[in-house]
Amino acid sequence: MLKEFKNFIMTGNVIDFAVAVIMAGALGAVINGFVSKIAMPLIGLVSGGVSFSDKFWTPGDEVYATVAAAKEAGVAAVEYGAWIDTIISLLVVGFVMFMIVKAYNKTKKPAEPAAPAGPSEVDLLMEIRDALKK
């Protein structure tokens, strides 16, 4: 039974899935780095030098210079800039994964057409019967 289980685990689809999960994690880290280090500064430059990662909102009238200062004061800070970074990361990951799947599907062989159906058993038996009658 252990041998059968081992054969099941080592099938191609399970290994492909494991590789895909590992690659997705690595790809996610690369894309998060791209978004936070390259894309968001460029977007900030286009939008007038604004850094979205530093954007936050705190309830009340007191203004804090940074998120760290607000958290140090014990105030809840809604970091909507970080959320915008995350949404952009999601869009980039989705686009990259779409392109990878599209390229992978192009490499797959097209399904072979089904073999033409021959006569059924009933047809063959009827032919044999008719041939024996003659």
C-alpha positions in Angstrom: 0.0 0.0 0.0 2.9 2.4 0.7 4.3 1.8 -2.7 0.9 2.7 -4.3 0.7 5.8 -2.2 4.3 6.8 -3.2 3.3 6.3 -6.9 0.3 8.5 -6.4 2.3 11.2 -4.8 5.0 11.2 -7.4 2.7 11.5 -10.4 3.4 14.4 -12.7 0.4 16.5 -11.8 1.3 16.6 -8.1 4.9 17.6 -8.8 3.7 20.2 -11.3 1.4 21.6 -8.7 4.2 21.7 -6.1 6.6 23.5 -8.5 3.8 26.0 -9.3 3.2 26.8 -5.7 6.9 27.4 -5.1 7.2 29.5 -8.2 4.2 31.5 -7.3 5.7 32.4 -3.9 8.9 33.5 -5.5 7.1 35.4 -8.3 5.0 37.1 -5.7 8.1 38.3 -3.8 9.7 39.6 -7.0 6.5 41.4 -8.1 6.1 43.0 -4.6 9.6 44.2 -4.8 9.0 45.6 -8.3 5.8 47.4 -7.3 7.2 48.9 -4.1 10.7 49.8 -5.4 10.1 50.7 -9.0 6.4 51.1 -10.0 5.1 53.1 -7.0 8.0 55.6 -7.1 7.3 56.2 -10.8 3.6 56.5 -10.1 4.4 59.0 -7.3 6.6 60.9 -9.7 3.8 61.2 -12.3 1.3 62.2 -9.6 3.5 65.1 -8.4 6.1 63.5 -6.1 3.5 61.8 -3.9 4.5 58.6 -2.2 1.5 56.4 -1.8 3.2 54.0 0.7 3.4 56.9 3.2 -0.3 57.8 3.0 -2.5 57.1 6.0 -5.5 58.4 7.9 -6.0 58.7 11.6 -9.3 59.4 13.4 -9.5 62.6 15.3 -8.1 66.1 14.8 -4.5 65.4 15.7 -2.1 65.1 12.7 0.9 62.7 12.8 3.9 63.0 10.5 4.3 59.3 10.0 2.5 56.1 10.5 5.1 55.1 13.1 4.4 58.3 15.1 0.7 57.6 15.1 1.2 54.0 16.2 3.6 55.1 18.9 0.9 57.4 20.2 -1.5 54.5 20.3 -3.7 55.8 17.5 -5.2 53.5 15.0 -3.9 54.4 11.6 -5.6 53.4 8.3 -2.7 52.8 5.9 -4.5 53.2 2.6 -1.3 53.9 0.7 0.0 50.4 1.6 -3.4 49.0 0.4 -3.0 50.8 -2.9 0.5 49.1 -3.2 -1.1 45.8 -2.5 -3.8 46.3 -5.2 -1.2 47.3 -7.8 0.8 44.2 -6.8 -2.3 42.0 -7.3 -2.9 43.5 -10.7 0.7 42.9 -11.8 0.7 39.3 -10.4 -2.6 38.6 -12.2 -1.2 40.0 -15.5 2.0 38.0 -15.2 0.2 34.8 -14.3 -2.1 35.3 -17.3 0.8 35.7 -19.6 2.5 32.6 -18.2 -0.6 30.5 -18.6 -1.2 31.8 -22.1 2.4 31.0 -23.1 2.1 27.5 -21.5 -1.1 26.8 -23.3 0.6 27.6 -26.6 3.2 24.9 -25.9 0.7 22.2 -25.3 0.0 19.8 -28.2 -3.4 20.1 -29.7 -5.8 17.2 -28.9 -5.7 14.6 -31.5 -9.0 14.1 -33.3 -10.9 11.0 -32.3 -10.5 7.9 -34.4 -13.4 7.4 -36.8 -16.0 5.1 -35.3 -16.2 1.7 -37.0 -19.2 -0.5 -37.1 -20.7 -1.4 -33.8 -20.9 -5.0 -32.4 -24.5 -5.2 -33.5 -23.7 -4.2 -37.1 -20.9 -6.8 -37.2 -23.1 -9.5 -35.8 -25.8 -8.6 -38.4 -23.3 -8.8 -41.2 -22.1 -12.2 -40.0 -25.7 -13.4 -39.7 -26.5 -12.2 -43.2 -23.3 -13.8 -44.6 -24.2 -17.2 -43.0 -27.7 -17.0 -44.5 -26.3 -17.0 -48.0 
